[in-house]
């Protein structure tokens, strides 16, 4: 969660374009596979084009291929850019909330 906070406070905003999606297959259990999508996008800063594969996966192709979208980046770390969509605090808070019961049980053992 701290990374989200730090990044979002320092990041600059620009626009980029979705180039494609990498499909990832996850095995949920013995009988079921789940397909997730990792967007690849490009954006330009100071005349230089950066192509980035997102570290975030989505259950659908949330932004159509070829569509312009907001991109967040830090000067000096342009290859670590992120899509603005899906880069909120909600997921970090959810993971923390889900891990608290396990942490509590571990302390009681």
Rosetta blueprint (number, residue, H / E / L):
1 X L
2 X H
3 X H
4 X H
5 X H
6 X H
7 X H
8 X H
9 X H
10 X H
11 X L
12 X E
13 X E
14 X E
15 X E
16 X E
17 X E
18 X E
19 X E
20 X E
21 X E
22 X E
23 X E
24 X E
25 X E
26 X E
27 X E
28 X E
29 X E
30 X L
31 X L
32 X E
33 X E
34 X E
35 X E
36 X E
37 X E
38 X E
39 X E
40 X E
41 X E
42 X E
43 X E
44 X E
45 X E
46 X L
47 X L
48 X E
49 X E
50 X E
51 X E
52 X E
53 X E
54 X L
55 X L
56 X L
57 X L
58 X E
59 X L
60 X L
61 X L
62 X L
63 X L
64 X L
65 X L
66 X L
67 X L
68 X E
69 X E
70 X E
71 X E
72 X E
73 X E
74 X L
75 X L
76 X L
77 X L
78 X H
79 X H
80 X H
81 X L
82 X E
83 X E
84 X L
85 X L
86 X L
87 X L
88 X L
89 X L
90 X H
91 X H
92 X H
93 X H
94 X H
95 X H
96 X H
97 X H
98 X H
99 X H
100 X H
101 X H
102 X H
103 X H
104 X H
105 X H
106 X H
107 X H
108 X H
109 X L
